């Protein structure tokens, strides 16, 4: 179930979704522009940190956890650490 709305200035409509009725595709897009996942990985025998969008799209690879989190925040997203 969704509902569209717009303001008096003609701003783009905002889609409201019933979280209990999300399709697989809608669930996959949930948080894509707001959340990034930071995951420790091995790269050429060294520890690195992969940054992925919420839908799993690779975004970056860095050598330091704090740098990864700072990069996510710099792009006005919330970092979520995964193991």
N, C-alpha and C positions, 0 to 999 in steps of 0.2 A: 504494500500500500504506500503510495507516495503522494505528495501534495506540493504543488508549485506555488510560489508567491513572488511578488515584486514590489518595490517601494514606489512612491509617487514620482520619484525622479526617473523612473524607467530602468533601474538597476537590473542586472540579469537575475532571472528567477533562481531561487534556491530550492533544491530538491530535498524534501524531508522523507526519510525512509523509516519504515517500521523494522527495527533491527531483528525482530522475530521472523520476518518474512524475506530476508535477503537471499538473492540467488547466489550461486557460486561465483558468478562474474562480479556482482556487486560486493561480495565479501572480499574478493581478491583486490578490488580497488580501494577498499576501506583504509583510510589513513595514508594513501600513497604520497600525498603532498605534505603531510604533517609528521610522519614517523620514518626514521631510518634505523636500521639494525646494524649494530657493530659486532662483528664476530671475529674472535682470534683464529688465525689460520697459519699454516706453515707455507712460506713462499721461498723457494730455492734454499731450503734448509734453515731459514731464519723465521722467527716469529713476526707476523704482520697482522694487520687488522683490516678486514674487508668491511666496506660500508655498502649496504644494500637498501633499496627503497622497500617500502612495506609489501610490495608485490613480488619482491625477490630480484628485481632488476639490479645488477651490479652498478655501483656509482663510483667507487674509488677504492684504492688500496693504499694504506699508509703503514709506516713502521712503528708507530707509537699510539697507544690507547688514548691518551689525553689529546693528542692531535686529531685523532678520529672523531672524538666527541666534540672538540672545538669546531671542526669542519662542519659537522652536522648542525650545531647551534648557529654557526655563522650563516647558514642557509635557512635560518628561522624554522628549523625542524626539531623535533624531540628525538633524542637518542635513546635506543633501547638496546641493552647489552644481551647477547645470546651466547650460549656456550656450546 
